[in-house]
Amino acid sequence: MHTLEYSTKKITTTSIYLSHDKQYFRTLVGDRKFVVISSENLIKTYPEIFHNVNLITIDDTEEHKNLATVESIIGKLSALGIDRSYIIIGIGGGIVCDITGFVAHIYMRGVRFGLVPTTLLSLADAAIGGKNGVNYLNYKNMIGSFDNPDFIVANSDFVQTLPEVQYMSGLGEIIKYALIGNSEILKILSSDKEKVLARDSSTMQKIIAEAINTKIEIVKQDPTDKGIRHILNFGHTIGHSIEITENIPHGIAVVKGINAATDISVKTGLLSDDKAKQIKQLLSSYGYDISYHLGEKHIEAMANDKKKENSNINFVLLEDIGKPTVRNLTIDKIAELVG
Ligand SMILES: NC(=O)c1ccc[n+]([C@@H]2O[C@H](COP(=O)([O-])OP(=O)(O)OC[C@H]3O[C@@H](n4cnc5c(N)ncnc54)[C@H](O)[C@@H]3O)[C@@H](O)[C@H]2O)c1
């Protein structure tokens, strides 16, 4: 018997532009035809951006981050006659970016796309790294793809119009970057709290650029999330379970998850009490309610989380501030540790 084999490798390069021009995507698109996916909120807040564009509007809520929305976008793309010669531009927060990337990946077996993230969370995290997708039933981001956009325009000025809760949610992810190893962000968070809370323009620019750099460095080593990229999930295993069961914004739930993971790091003898105290002080100094009460429903949500492998979870703990480590723990062990 003969075996015929072949392999193909898709190598993509994403360019990230740190620009203050909200319309910079038009320059990048150049002569190509394009269509924009965004939401009512963005259109209301920044009408000038959407002037004279082919526009598909979606409801950017977690309840609508699903296959029904994907299907309705595909219907609209098809009705507009969009083919592979077009580029799809997603302008919005993590929901718009995640959905745009997934739609672009599957529509006509793949069209090119670009992202203009507009929340702190999407600027610093969600838009970077090529993970796209939608929720399925109660499972977050269960259906999706790995595909990198042609470009990302990271304009830190967008954070100025975010509602406070959204800003604090994004800041939760920024704190995560500080604790998993970005000492520059840690320094800014520790010494420039007033500027951070006031969304000082140059401070925003700095922390977003730092977060992007850290994410790029990690993603380059592990594009499909099989190894070192797990450290980006610091605070997320428990954070996701809180987000899903208590309906708390992503980054705010992640802060509670960071606190819980810090406690587990101490209980497992990895982290000193002193360092844990420093972490808790940092979180509380930003006004977060870091309390958490985990019960059956949280454990069940963790068990259902797609990141589990069999009944084990790759759980991110800290050996020190800036020194994450991934441990494969059983659900039972986690339940015992957070109990
Ligand atoms: N792909 C990834 O790697 C990754 C990583 C982290 C999070 N995520 C996903 O990101 C999603 C959360 O994204 P998010 O926190 O960016 O929020 P979001 O997309 O849910 O948007 C939150 C709200 O802010 C509004 N908004 C967006 N930009 C605005 C602006 N500049 N001014 C005023 N309002 C604005 C939106 O219309 C929406 O109402 C989750 O679904 C999560 O799963 C993905």
The ligand as a MOL file (V3000), in Angstrom:
LIG
                    3D

  0  0  0     0  0            999 V3000
M  V30 BEGIN CTAB
M  V30 COUNTS 44 48 0 0 0
M  V30 BEGIN ATOM
M  V30 1 N -10.0660 36.4490 21.5080 0
M  V30 2 C -9.4470 36.6030 22.6520 0
M  V30 3 O -8.2550 36.2870 22.7820 0
M  V30 4 C -10.1800 37.2070 23.8100 0
M  V30 5 C -9.4970 37.5630 24.9820 0
M  V30 6 C -10.2010 38.1740 26.0310 0
M  V30 7 C -11.5660 38.3960 25.8970 0
M  V30 8 N -12.2190 38.0300 24.7500 0 CHG=1
M  V30 9 C -13.6660 38.2590 24.5950 0
M  V30 10 O -13.9200 39.6600 24.6120 0
M  V30 11 C -15.2850 39.8470 24.9970 0
M  V30 12 C -15.3760 41.0530 25.9120 0
M  V30 13 O -14.9340 42.1510 25.1980 0
M  V30 14 P -14.8570 43.6360 25.7680 0
M  V30 15 O -14.6220 43.6340 27.2220 0
M  V30 16 O -13.9290 44.3320 24.8760 0 CHG=-1
M  V30 17 O -16.3060 44.2140 25.6440 0
M  V30 18 P -17.5190 44.0900 24.6340 0
M  V30 19 O -17.1000 43.7860 23.2630 0
M  V30 20 O -18.4730 43.1820 25.3340 0
M  V30 21 O -18.0790 45.5770 24.6670 0
M  V30 22 C -18.5820 46.0950 25.8700 0
M  V30 23 C -19.4800 47.2920 25.6240 0
M  V30 24 O -18.6930 48.4490 25.3470 0
M  V30 25 C -19.1980 49.1050 24.1990 0
M  V30 26 N -18.0900 49.8150 23.5890 0
M  V30 27 C -17.0690 49.2980 22.8740 0
M  V30 28 N -16.1530 50.2360 22.6110 0
M  V30 29 C -16.6110 51.3980 23.1310 0
M  V30 30 C -16.0890 52.7150 23.2010 0
M  V30 31 N -14.8950 53.0410 22.7020 0
M  V30 32 N -16.8300 53.6670 23.8420 0
M  V30 33 C -18.0380 53.3420 24.3930 0
M  V30 34 N -18.5540 52.1030 24.4030 0
M  V30 35 C -17.8500 51.1430 23.7700 0
M  V30 36 C -19.7980 47.9930 23.3680 0
M  V30 37 O -20.7410 48.4650 22.4470 0
M  V30 38 C -20.4220 47.1260 24.4570 0
M  V30 39 O -21.6640 47.6120 24.8400 0
M  V30 40 C -15.7410 38.5660 25.6370 0
M  V30 41 O -16.7000 37.9640 24.7860 0
M  V30 42 C -14.4800 37.7060 25.7200 0
M  V30 43 O -14.7500 36.3370 25.5340 0
M  V30 44 C -11.5480 37.4520 23.7210 0
M  V30 END ATOM
M  V30 BEGIN BOND
M  V30 1 1 1 2
M  V30 2 2 2 3
M  V30 3 1 2 4
M  V30 4 1 4 5
M  V30 5 2 4 44
M  V30 6 2 5 6
M  V30 7 1 6 7
M  V30 8 2 7 8
M  V30 9 1 8 9
M  V30 10 1 8 44
M  V30 11 1 9 10
M  V30 12 1 9 42
M  V30 13 1 10 11
M  V30 14 1 11 12
M  V30 15 1 11 40
M  V30 16 1 12 13
M  V30 17 1 13 14
M  V30 18 2 14 15
M  V30 19 1 14 16
M  V30 20 1 14 17
M  V30 21 1 17 18
M  V30 22 2 18 19
M  V30 23 1 18 20
M  V30 24 1 18 21
M  V30 25 1 21 22
M  V30 26 1 22 23
M  V30 27 1 23 24
M  V30 28 1 23 38
M  V30 29 1 24 25
M  V30 30 1 25 26
M  V30 31 1 25 36
M  V30 32 1 26 27
M  V30 33 1 26 35
M  V30 34 2 27 28
M  V30 35 1 28 29
M  V30 36 1 29 30
M  V30 37 2 29 35
M  V30 38 1 30 31
M  V30 39 2 30 32
M  V30 40 1 32 33
M  V30 41 2 33 34
M  V30 42 1 34 35
M  V30 43 1 36 37
M  V30 44 1 36 38
M  V30 45 1 38 39
M  V30 46 1 40 41
M  V30 47 1 40 42
M  V30 48 1 42 43
M  V30 END BOND
M  V30 END CTAB
M  END
